[in-house]
């Protein structure tokens, strides 16, 4: 099985800074940042780890290097996991 990275799956894109979101979302952290070079297995592991810890992960926000000060490149939600799993099994 070849390990693919996030760039292999088309993502919704938008040009906005996440700094404001981080300031507004101090209490509820139902999202996680990952760099665009993150492996697809890291995406699955992030959703799995949240569930094992009794938390809900609604989205993974993708930036160039996984920092909130960067522009948003894409969003991965739980609804994208079937596509991610298909890519992992190719």
VEXBADREN-61026 format. One line per field, with one value per residue: x negated, y negated, z negated of N, C-alpha, C, O in turn; residue number from 1. Coordinates in steps of 0.05 Angstrom, whole numbers, always signed. Each point is the difference from the previous one (the first is absolute). Layout:
<atoms>
n.u <- (X | ...)
n.v <- (Y | ...)
n.w <- (Z | ...)
ca.u <- (X | ...)
ca.v <- (Y | ...)
ca.w <- (Z | ...)
c.u <- (X | ...)
c.v <- (Y | ...)
c.w <- (Z | ...)
o.u <- (X | ...)
o.v <- (Y | ...)
o.w <- (Z | ...)
filo <- (NUM | ...)
</atoms>
This chain:
<atoms>
n.u <- (-17 | +23 | -40 | +44 | -9 | -8 | -44 | -8 | -1 | +26 | -24 | +27 | +12 | -35 | +18 | -17 | +5 | -36 | -26 | +16 | -11 | -41 | -2 | +12 | -36 | +9 | +41 | +19 | -13 | +28 | -34 | -6 | -34 | +9 | -38 | -13 | -31 | +33 | -17 | +1 | -40 | -26 | +6 | -17 | -44 | -5 | +8 | -33 | -34 | +10 | -1 | -40 | -7 | +20 | -33 | +15 | -7 | +3 | -35 | -5 | -21 | +16 | -37 | -9 | +7 | +40 | -8 | +2 | -44 | +7 | -18 | +42 | -18 | +3 | +33 | -17 | +29 | +26 | +17 | -32 | +20 | +44 | +10 | +10 | +40 | +33 | +3 | +25 | +42 | -6)
n.v <- (+23 | -16 | -9 | +0 | -28 | -28 | +0 | +35 | -21 | +12 | -37 | +5 | -25 | -10 | -37 | +32 | -40 | +25 | -30 | -15 | +23 | -8 | -36 | +5 | +17 | -37 | -16 | -23 | +36 | -24 | -26 | +13 | -13 | -11 | +22 | -36 | -11 | -25 | +26 | +22 | +19 | -30 | +1 | +32 | -3 | -28 | +14 | +23 | -24 | -21 | +24 | +7 | -37 | +27 | +5 | -42 | +34 | -44 | -15 | +11 | -23 | -6 | +11 | -41 | -31 | -7 | -31 | -6 | +5 | +44 | -8 | -17 | +38 | +6 | +21 | +10 | +17 | -6 | -41 | -24 | +3 | -8 | -44 | -19 | +8 | -26 | -42 | -1 | -2 | -44)
n.w <- (+0 | +34 | -17 | -7 | +34 | -34 | +5 | -27 | -40 | +35 | +3 | -36 | +35 | -27 | +15 | -27 | -19 | -7 | +19 | +39 | +37 | +16 | +26 | +43 | +21 | -23 | +9 | +33 | -23 | +26 | -15 | +43 | -25 | +43 | -9 | +24 | -30 | -18 | -32 | +39 | +6 | +21 | +45 | +27 | +10 | +35 | +43 | +22 | +17 | +38 | +38 | +19 | +25 | +30 | +31 | -2 | +27 | -12 | -25 | +43 | -32 | +41 | -23 | +11 | -32 | +21 | +32 | -44 | -5 | -2 | +40 | -2 | -17 | -44 | +22 | -41 | +29 | -35 | +9 | -22 | -40 | +5 | +0 | -39 | -19 | +17 | -18 | -38 | +14 | +5)
ca.u <- (+17 | -15 | +10 | +4 | +3 | +24 | +2 | +12 | +29 | +8 | +12 | +13 | -20 | +9 | -22 | +6 | -18 | +13 | -6 | +25 | +14 | -13 | +8 | +28 | +5 | -17 | +13 | +8 | -19 | +10 | -14 | -29 | -16 | -20 | -13 | +9 | -16 | +9 | +8 | +29 | +3 | +1 | +27 | +17 | -9 | +10 | +29 | +2 | -10 | +20 | +22 | -10 | -2 | +26 | +5 | +9 | -17 | +17 | -15 | -29 | -5 | -26 | -15 | -26 | -17 | +15 | +0 | +25 | -6 | -2 | +25 | +13 | -2 | +21 | +14 | +8 | +20 | +5 | +13 | -21 | -15 | +2 | -18 | -27 | -5 | -4 | -27 | -20 | +0 | -8)
ca.v <- (-23 | -25 | -21 | -25 | -23 | -15 | -13 | +19 | -2 | -27 | -12 | -25 | -20 | -27 | -17 | -15 | +5 | +14 | -14 | -9 | +24 | +10 | -18 | +4 | +27 | +7 | +20 | +24 | +7 | +24 | +1 | +3 | -9 | +18 | -11 | +13 | +23 | +21 | +24 | +6 | +16 | -19 | -10 | +21 | +2 | -23 | +5 | +22 | -8 | -16 | +17 | +16 | -18 | -9 | -27 | -1 | -16 | -7 | -7 | -4 | -23 | +4 | -24 | +7 | +15 | +7 | -23 | -16 | -26 | +4 | +2 | +26 | +13 | +20 | +10 | +28 | +7 | +28 | +9 | +6 | +24 | +21 | -6 | +4 | +28 | +10 | -7 | +15 | +28 | +2)
ca.w <- (+0 | +1 | -18 | +15 | -17 | +3 | +27 | +18 | -1 | +5 | -23 | +3 | -5 | -6 | -8 | -24 | -21 | -22 | -25 | -12 | -10 | -24 | -21 | -6 | -8 | -22 | -17 | +15 | +20 | +14 | +25 | -4 | +23 | +11 | +24 | +25 | +4 | -18 | +13 | -4 | -24 | -22 | -1 | -12 | -28 | -15 | -6 | -18 | -26 | -12 | -9 | -23 | -23 | -6 | +11 | +27 | +19 | +23 | +24 | +0 | +16 | +13 | +8 | +12 | -19 | -24 | -19 | +1 | +12 | +29 | +14 | +1 | +26 | +3 | -23 | +1 | -20 | -3 | +24 | +20 | -8 | +20 | +23 | -10 | -2 | +27 | +9 | -15 | +8 | +28)
c.u <- (-18 | +13 | +2 | +1 | +25 | +4 | +13 | +30 | +9 | +15 | +13 | -22 | +13 | -25 | +8 | -20 | +15 | -5 | +25 | +16 | -12 | +7 | +28 | +6 | -17 | +12 | +5 | -21 | +8 | -13 | -30 | -14 | -20 | -13 | +9 | -16 | +8 | +9 | +30 | +4 | +1 | +28 | +18 | -7 | +10 | +29 | +2 | -9 | +21 | +23 | -8 | -1 | +27 | +7 | +9 | -18 | +17 | -16 | -30 | -4 | -29 | -12 | -27 | -17 | +14 | +1 | +25 | -4 | +0 | +29 | +10 | -2 | +23 | +11 | +6 | +20 | +3 | +14 | -20 | -14 | +4 | -19 | -29 | -7 | -3 | -28 | -22 | -2 | -7 | -27)
c.v <- (-25 | -21 | -26 | -23 | -15 | -12 | +19 | -1 | -29 | -11 | -26 | -22 | -27 | -15 | -16 | +7 | +13 | -13 | -8 | +24 | +10 | -18 | +5 | +27 | +10 | +23 | +26 | +6 | +26 | +2 | +2 | -10 | +21 | -14 | +14 | +25 | +24 | +25 | +5 | +17 | -18 | -12 | +20 | +3 | -23 | +4 | +23 | -7 | -17 | +17 | +17 | -17 | -12 | -27 | +3 | -18 | -5 | -4 | -1 | -23 | +2 | -27 | +10 | +16 | +6 | -21 | -16 | -28 | +0 | +1 | +29 | +11 | +20 | +9 | +29 | +5 | +30 | +12 | +6 | +26 | +23 | -4 | +4 | +29 | +13 | -6 | +16 | +29 | +3 | +13)
c.w <- (+0 | -17 | +15 | -20 | +7 | +27 | +20 | +1 | +4 | -25 | +7 | -6 | -5 | -8 | -24 | -21 | -23 | -27 | -15 | -11 | -26 | -24 | -9 | -12 | -23 | -17 | +15 | +21 | +13 | +28 | -6 | +25 | +8 | +24 | +25 | +7 | -17 | +16 | -5 | -25 | -25 | -4 | -14 | -30 | -17 | -8 | -20 | -28 | -15 | -11 | -24 | -25 | -8 | +10 | +29 | +16 | +24 | +26 | -5 | +20 | +10 | +8 | +11 | -19 | -26 | -21 | +4 | +13 | +31 | +12 | +1 | +29 | +5 | -27 | +5 | -22 | -2 | +24 | +23 | -5 | +19 | +24 | -9 | -2 | +27 | +10 | -13 | +10 | +30 | +2)
o.u <- (-18 | +24 | -20 | +4 | +14 | +22 | +9 | +13 | -9 | +17 | -7 | -14 | +21 | -18 | +12 | -11 | +23 | +11 | +3 | +11 | +15 | +4 | +6 | +20 | -12 | -15 | -7 | -2 | -10 | +10 | -9 | +11 | -12 | +12 | +9 | +8 | -13 | +11 | +11 | +21 | +12 | +8 | +15 | +18 | +7 | +8 | +17 | +13 | +3 | +9 | +15 | +3 | +2 | +18 | -3 | -4 | +6 | +10 | -9 | +8 | -19 | +13 | -7 | -10 | -13 | +5 | +9 | +19 | -3 | +19 | -16 | +7 | +7 | -11 | +11 | -6 | -11 | -3 | +7 | -16 | -20 | -12 | -16 | -22 | -17 | -12 | -20 | -20 | +0 | -10)
o.v <- (-2 | -4 | -11 | +4 | +7 | -5 | -9 | +10 | -17 | +13 | -13 | +4 | -6 | +11 | -22 | +22 | -6 | +9 | +3 | -2 | +8 | +10 | -1 | +3 | +21 | +17 | +22 | -15 | +22 | +13 | -5 | +2 | +14 | -16 | +23 | +15 | +21 | -3 | -8 | -2 | +7 | -5 | -7 | +2 | +4 | -5 | -2 | +8 | +3 | -4 | +3 | +11 | -17 | -14 | +21 | -23 | +19 | +5 | -5 | +2 | +4 | -16 | +23 | +21 | +5 | +6 | -4 | -13 | -20 | +4 | +19 | -13 | +5 | -7 | +7 | -6 | +15 | +24 | +14 | +9 | +14 | +19 | +10 | +9 | +18 | +17 | +8 | +13 | +23 | +4)
o.w <- (-16 | +1 | +10 | -24 | +19 | +9 | +21 | +19 | -15 | -11 | +20 | -20 | +11 | -11 | +3 | +0 | -6 | -20 | -24 | -22 | -18 | -22 | -24 | -15 | +2 | -11 | -10 | +20 | -7 | +18 | -23 | +22 | -17 | +14 | -1 | +17 | +1 | +22 | -20 | -13 | -20 | -22 | -19 | -16 | -24 | -23 | -19 | -20 | -24 | -22 | -19 | -22 | -17 | -10 | +12 | -6 | +16 | +22 | -22 | +23 | -15 | +14 | -1 | +7 | -21 | -24 | +22 | +7 | +13 | -14 | +1 | +19 | +23 | -21 | +21 | -23 | +16 | +6 | +19 | +17 | +6 | +9 | +15 | +9 | +3 | +13 | +12 | -3 | +9 | +22)
filo <- (1 | 2 | 3 | 4 | 5 | 6 | 7 | 8 | 9 | 10 | 11 | 12 | 13 | 14 | 15 | 16 | 17 | 18 | 19 | 20 | 21 | 22 | 23 | 24 | 25 | 26 | 27 | 28 | 29 | 30 | 31 | 32 | 33 | 34 | 35 | 36 | 37 | 38 | 39 | 40 | 41 | 42 | 43 | 44 | 45 | 46 | 47 | 48 | 49 | 50 | 51 | 52 | 53 | 54 | 55 | 56 | 57 | 58 | 59 | 60 | 61 | 62 | 63 | 64 | 65 | 66 | 67 | 68 | 69 | 70 | 71 | 72 | 73 | 74 | 75 | 76 | 77 | 78 | 79 | 80 | 81 | 82 | 83 | 84 | 85 | 86 | 87 | 88 | 89 | 90)
</atoms>
